[in-house]
Amino acid sequence: MGAWGSGSFENDTAMDWAAGVQSVDDVRKPFDRLKRDTDAAEEGPNLIVDADFACELVAAAETVAMMMGRRSRDFPEDLAQRLTDAGEPDDLLFHQARNGALYAM
């Protein structure tokens, strides 16, 4: 049975993404993909992302927020443990997360 709910990590796609995150570089991957997709798209900034990719973007943005000390209630404990020593995200990752969350809406 699949997971579903209104929280950032209450869906199978986000949980699958979270299970694969081992480092800050993994957190950055959805945002790097978004940049590649928007750079290549004829629509430019009006690119529409699919639901699964949107779930990854939201989960990655939530992970950046957690790294900044703003942990949501449904944030996976095992993911928080894996990123314990990751430190705060740099400015680029912060801005990528903010922009990625906007695309996911």
Secondary structure, DSSP 8 states (H G I E B T S, - for coil): -----SSTTSSHHHHHHHHH--SHHHHHHHHHHHHHHHHH-TTGGG----HHHHHHHHHHHHHHHHHTT---TT--HHHHHHTTTS-S--HHHHHHHHHHHHHH-
